[in-house]
Amino acid sequence: MSLTTIWGVITKIIDICIVWLAFYYILKNVKNNIKLALIVKGVVIILIVKILSDLLNLYTVGVLLQYIVSWGPLAIIVIFQPEIRSVLESLGRTQLLGRHKILTVDEREKVVYEIMKSIEYFKKNRIGALIVIEREVSLQEYIENATKIYADLSDDLLESIFFPNSPLHDGGVIIQGDRITCASAVFKTSMNPSVSKRLGTRHRAALGIAEESDAIALIVSEENGRISIACNNEINYNLTLDEFRMKLIEELSPKEEVFFEAGEDESGDEND
């Protein structure tokens, strides 16, 4: 086999991988964006009707759909420009090499412990709070315009930030790994028409960041002390402390657990 043939096979494999990678990111963003999902559904319906009109020889319907197919892409770009821009921005913010910091089991337990202590305090005293935990998608866009902190996560610090008379009380806190990166971060509110009108700005901001990224947003209502979690394009409203803790642990856990470290056997003893 010549080098030219080998190189041809390699380029074809690279070509296929790039196409599949593009489809993966498109489908991932469609899943997490309500408006983009509606666009895709509309396009699929139009294509199905077009195929049926061709099979049944529906001339008038076929002509109309031909115009739609011809001018549809341009109309979609013009009408849904904000949604398309949001997808491109999301791709740009994605950290291809993984999380900002992969937490160990002990670090995850400490993060949950410190957050839960502050959440219990906020709930008991009806102090409003919005805590956003970064995962794969970078939140640098929001960090740049917020008040930088870069401090170890602790319940005392969270309680100080969200104390009603604190200058950092308004806005949200962003956590990267086991550190508080910034406070007073301002997020885009969700425009989802199906969201209950009972939810205020803090909840809509939490849902907004959950719709455009994979972040975990923790909310405490200032009016009634109810606690909620927004993630994966939805909001889990009015949870109990146990439900809140379990949901937080579930979302912070890595998708694939590493049970044995390199150099250790199944019994947990190190190899000589």
N, C-alpha and C positions, 0 to 999 in steps of 0.2 A: 504493500500500500504506500503510495507516494505521499510526500508532505502536503501537496496540494489537496489531495483527497481528505487527509486528516484535518487540514485547516478548514475545508468546506464543511465537514461534519461538526467541528467545534463551533463555527459561526452559526450554523443552523440551530444547534442546541442553545446558544446564547440568544438567538433571535426568539425562539420559543419561550425561553425563561423570561425575557423582557416583556413579551406579550402577556404571559400569565401573571407576572408581577403587576402589570398595569391593570389587568382585570381584577386582581385581588384588591388593590387599593381603591378602585372604583366601587366595587361591591361593598367594601368595608365602609366607605363614606356614604354610600346610598343607604345602608342599614342605619347609620347614625344620624341621618339628616332627613327629617320628615318631608320637607318641600322637595328635595331631590328625589326621594322615593316616589312622590306623586308624579314628578316629571317622567320617571322611568315607566311607571304604570300607564301613564297616558300614551307614551310612545309605543309601548307593547300593544295596547288596545288598538291604536291606529293601524299598526302593522297587521294585526289579526284581521281587522275589518277590510284592509286592502287585499289581503290574500283571499278572503271570502268573496269579495266583489269580483276578483279575477276568475275565481272558480265558477261563480254563478252568472258571469257575464253581465254584471250590473254596470252599465255604461256610465250613467250620470254620476253614481257614487264613485266609480273608478276615476273619473275625470277630476272630481273634487278632491279625492284623496291624493291624486297625483300632484296637484298643486300644493297640498299640505306637506307631502313628502319632499317636494322640491324646495319649498320655502320654509319648512318647519325648523331645520337646524338654525337658520339665521334668526327666526322668531324666538327660539328658545334661548339663544345667546343674548338677545336684546332684553327679553322679558325677565329671564332668570339670571341675569348677570351677577347679582349679589350672592346667590346660592353657589354658582360656579366659582366665583372668587373665594368663597368660604372653603370650598373643597380644596382648591389649589393652596390656600393658606394653611389648611390642615396638613396637607402633604409636606409642605415646607417646614412645619413645626415638628413633624414626626421624627423622633430620635431613632435612626436606623440601627444604632448600636445598643439599644435597650434603654432601660430606665436611667434616670439621673443617678440613682444609687440603688443597688439591689440590697435589700435589708436581710440580715440574718434573722433566725428565729427569735433570738433574744432581743434584737433591735425592734422587730415587729411587735413583740409583746410589750416593750417599753412604750412604743408609740401609741398602742391601743390603751395602755394603762394611763398615760398622761392625758390623752384626749378624753377618755371616759371620765376622769376626775373632773376635768373642766366642764364637760357636758353636763354632768350631774349638778355641778355648782350653778351653771347657767340656767338649767331647767328649774331648779329649786327657787332661784331668785328672779326668774323671768327676765334674764338678760339676753338680748338679741345677739346672735353670733353667726358668722358664715366662715367656715373653715374648708379650704379646698386643698386636696392632696393630689399632687401631680403624679401621673403614671408614665405611660409610653409617650404621649403627645406633650411636647414642651409648652409651657405656659409663659415663656419669656416675654411675649408680647404684653402681658398684663404685669409682669414683674417690673419691666422697665419703667412703667408709669406709676408704680406704687412706692411706698416708703420702705426702703431696704432695712432689713434687720440682721439676717444671717446669724441666728443664735440657736443653740440647742433647744429642742422641743421640751417644754415643761408646762404643767398645768398652771403654775404661778404666772408665767409669762403670758399665757393665753388669757387668763383672768384679768391681768393688768391691761392687756390690749383692748379687751372688750368691755372694760369697766365703763359705765355710762358717761362719766366725765372725762374719759381719756380722749385725747385728740386723734387717736388711731381707731376709735370705736366704729366709725362709719367705714363701710367697705368690707372686704374679706381678707383673710390671712391665707397665704399660700405656703404649703409645706412640701419640701423636696427631700425625700429620704426621711431622715430623722431630725431635720433642722427646719426651723421657721425661716423662710427666705425673705418674706415681706409682709406688710400689713397695709390696710387702706386700699387694697386692690379693687378696681371697678370692673365688673363683668357685664357683658351684653345680656339683656333680659330675653327670655324665651318669648317668641311670637306665636307659639302653638295655640291655636284657637280653642283647642279642647281642654286646656288647663283651667281648672276651677278659678272663678273670679274671687274666691275667698283668699287665695294665695296672694301675699303681698310682694313687694319688690325684691326682698331678700330671697324668697323662694323662687321667684321667676329668674333671678340672676343665677341661682344655683342650678336650676334646670337648663338655663341657657348655656352655661359652661359644660354641663353634662351632655348637651346635644352636639356641641362642636368639638368636643375632645373626650378622652377616656378618663378624665379626672373624677375623683370622688368628692362631692360637695356635701358637707355636714351643716345642717341648719338648726338653729334654735330660735323659736318665735319669741319676740319681745312682748307680744300681747298676752299669750296664754302659756308660754313655756313649753309648747309642744316641740318635739325633736323629730327631724326628718333627714333622710339621705337621698341625694340625687346622684344617679350614675347610670351609665348604659342607656341614656336617652329617656329615662323615666325617673319619677320621684316617688319615694316610699314615705308617705306622709303619716305623721302622728304615731311614731313607733314607741314601744315601751323601751326602757333602758336595756333590758335583756335582748330584745329584738334588734335594737340599735347596735349593741356590742357584737352580736353574732353576724350581722350584716357587714359591719366594718371589718371584722376578722376575715370573713369570706372574701371581701373585695381586695384586701391587702395581701392575701395569700397568693403566692406565685401559681401560675397555671400548672407548672410541673414541679413537684417537690423533688429535691435531691435527698434520697434517704441515706446514702452512704458516701462519705468523703473518699477521695482518691487515696489509695494506700491503706484502706480499711476493709476487712472482710465482713460478712453478714452478721457476725457475732459482735461487731463493734470494736474488736481488738485490732491493733495496728500490726501490719505484717513486718516481720524482721527483715 
